[in-house]
Amino acid sequence: MLKPYCIPGVIEAGCDEAGRGPLAGSVFAAAVILDPKHLDEPEWQILNDSKQLTEAQRNLLRPFIEQHAMSWAVAEVTAQEIDRINILNASLLCMHRALAQLDPQPQHIVVDGNRWKPYMPADLPLEIPARTVVHGDATYLSIAAASVLAKTWRDEYMLRLHEQYPQYGWDANKGYPTAAHYAAIQQYGPTPYHRLTFNLKYEAEAKK
């Protein structure tokens, strides 16, 4: 079982994002505060970095997390915002947006990765202490839970977009760069959901 807390005894939120690498779609982020009363539930034993779980496991864990966390939230930053501020800033902004929805607000934040920008709640102009953790989604339960929520919410979003633009194969590739995705962009052009600052033709041109 992953570690429940980085700093025991405080209200701690874990943050993670999904969708930094795709050519299309929003980036999503989640923030989760664990409820210590529910940490004995067996589902926590299988929770891990969402990339290490099967789709069936993620879909099982999502409602469990949403029902048993003390507080959780999911946020998104659109492709247009990504193009305007770049994907790193968009990912950090997305995590801030998720944190802002939590009730209560955390006293400490643990973040997957090695980059962070100070987070200050709107009604409390005081930076909340945070710690970045490389492979944090395989270290702390709250980050792993955020990883699952961000991934499953984004996948659902991409399935909805697939209904509008089936030719890009987003039901399978979820907007990530694949040969078929690049070929579809070359044939049909970009959609309003493509990230225009990403190199949308690189793979197609490289194969010529």
C-alpha positions in Angstrom: 0.0 0.0 0.0 1.2 3.5 -0.8 2.0 6.0 1.9 -1.2 7.8 3.1 0.5 11.0 4.0 3.7 13.0 3.5 3.1 15.0 6.7 0.7 13.2 9.1 -1.7 15.2 11.2 -2.4 18.0 8.7 -5.0 18.3 6.0 -3.0 17.3 3.0 -4.1 17.3 -0.7 -2.5 15.3 -3.4 -2.4 16.7 -7.0 -1.7 15.2 -10.4 -2.6 15.9 -14.0 -3.4 14.0 -17.1 -3.0 15.0 -20.7 0.3 16.9 -21.0 1.4 15.0 -24.1 -1.6 14.8 -26.4 -2.0 16.8 -29.6 -5.7 17.6 -28.8 -8.0 18.2 -25.9 -7.8 19.9 -22.6 -5.3 19.0 -19.8 -7.1 17.8 -16.7 -5.9 17.8 -13.1 -7.3 16.5 -9.8 -6.8 17.2 -6.1 -7.7 14.8 -3.4 -7.8 15.0 0.4 -8.0 11.6 2.0 -10.4 10.8 4.8 -8.5 9.0 7.6 -11.7 7.2 8.6 -11.8 5.3 5.4 -8.1 4.3 4.9 -8.8 0.7 6.0 -11.0 0.0 2.9 -9.4 -2.7 0.7 -9.6 -0.7 -2.4 -6.7 1.5 -1.2 -4.5 -1.6 -1.5 -4.7 -1.6 -5.3 -4.5 2.1 -5.8 -1.4 3.1 -7.7 -0.2 5.4 -10.5 -3.1 5.4 -13.0 -0.7 4.4 -15.7 0.1 1.2 -13.8 -3.6 0.3 -13.5 -5.9 -1.3 -16.1 -8.8 0.7 -17.4 -11.1 -1.6 -15.5 -9.2 -0.9 -12.2 -9.3 2.8 -12.8 -13.1 2.7 -13.5 -13.6 0.7 -10.3 -11.5 3.1 -8.2 -12.9 6.3 -9.5 -16.3 6.1 -7.7 -14.6 4.6 -4.7 -12.3 7.7 -4.5 -15.2 10.1 -5.1 -17.3 8.5 -2.4 -14.6 8.0 0.3 -12.3 11.0 0.0 -12.8 13.8 2.4 -12.7 16.2 -0.5 -11.9 16.0 -4.2 -12.0 18.1 -7.3 -11.2 17.9 -11.0 -10.4 20.9 -13.3 -9.4 21.4 -16.9 -7.4 23.9 -19.0 -8.5 24.1 -22.6 -6.4 23.7 -25.7 -6.7 27.4 -26.4 -5.4 28.2 -23.0 -2.5 25.7 -23.5 -1.6 27.5 -26.7 -1.6 30.8 -24.9 0.4 30.0 -21.8 2.2 26.7 -22.8 1.6 23.2 -21.4 3.7 23.4 -18.3 2.0 26.6 -17.1 -1.4 25.1 -18.1 -0.8 22.0 -16.1 0.1 24.0 -13.0 -2.8 26.3 -13.5 -5.1 23.2 -13.8 -3.9 21.9 -10.5 -4.5 25.3 -8.9 -8.0 25.3 -10.2 -8.6 21.9 -8.7 -7.2 22.9 -5.4 -9.4 26.0 -5.3 -12.5 23.8 -5.3 -11.5 21.7 -2.3 -13.5 22.1 1.0 -11.7 22.3 3.3 -8.7 23.9 1.8 -5.5 21.9 2.5 -2.8 22.8 4.9 -0.2 21.0 2.9 0.1 19.9 -0.8 2.0 17.0 -2.4 2.4 17.2 -6.2 3.5 14.6 -8.7 6.6 15.7 -10.6 9.3 18.3 -9.9 7.7 21.6 -10.9 5.3 23.8 -8.9 4.1 27.4 -8.6 3.0 28.8 -5.2 -0.7 28.3 -4.5 -2.7 30.8 -2.4 -6.4 30.4 -1.8 -8.5 33.4 -2.9 -9.8 34.1 0.6 -6.5 33.4 2.3 -3.6 35.3 0.7 -1.0 33.0 2.2 0.9 30.4 0.3 0.1 26.8 1.2 3.3 24.8 1.7 3.8 22.2 -1.0 6.3 19.5 -1.8 7.0 18.1 -5.3 7.6 14.3 -5.5 9.0 12.6 -8.5 6.9 9.5 -9.1 4.6 10.8 -6.4 1.7 9.0 -8.0 3.5 5.7 -7.0 4.4 7.0 -3.6 1.4 8.7 -1.9 -2.2 7.6 -1.9 -3.6 11.1 -2.4 -1.5 11.7 -5.5 -2.4 8.3 -6.9 -6.1 9.0 -6.3 -5.7 12.4 -8.1 -4.0 10.6 -10.9 -6.9 8.2 -11.3 -9.5 10.9 -11.2 -7.7 13.1 -13.7 -7.1 10.2 -16.1 -10.7 8.9 -16.0 -12.3 12.3 -16.3 -10.1 13.2 -19.3 -10.7 9.9 -21.0 -14.5 10.4 -20.7 -14.1 13.9 -22.1 -12.1 12.6 -25.1 -14.8 10.0 -25.8 -17.4 12.8 -25.9 -15.2 14.7 -28.4 -14.8 11.5 -30.4 -18.5 11.6 -31.1 -18.1 15.0 -32.8 -14.8 14.1 -34.6 -14.7 10.3 -35.1 -12.1 10.5 -37.9 -9.3 11.3 -35.5 -9.7 8.1 -33.5 -9.8 9.8 -30.1 -11.8 6.9 -28.6 -8.6 4.9 -28.9 -5.7 7.4 -28.8 -7.3 9.9 -26.5 -5.7 12.7 -28.4 -2.1 11.4 -28.0 0.3 11.4 -31.0 -0.1 8.2 -33.0 0.6 7.6 -36.7 -3.2 7.4 -37.4 -3.8 10.6 -35.5 -1.1 12.5 -37.4 -2.5 11.1 -40.7 -6.0 12.3 -39.8 -4.7 15.8 -39.1 -2.9 15.8 -42.4 -6.1 14.7 -44.2 -8.7 16.7 -42.4 -6.8 19.5 -40.8 -6.9 20.4 -37.1 -10.1 20.8 -35.1 -10.9 23.6 -32.5 -9.6 21.1 -29.9 -6.1 20.6 -31.3 -3.2 22.4 -29.7 -1.9 24.5 -32.4 1.4 25.2 -30.7 2.2 21.5 -30.8 3.9 20.1 -33.9 0.9 18.5 -35.5 2.7 17.4 -38.7 6.0 16.1 -37.4 5.4 12.4 -37.5 3.6 12.5 -40.8 6.4 14.5 -42.4 9.1 12.3 -40.8 7.6 9.2 -42.5 7.6 10.8 -46.0 
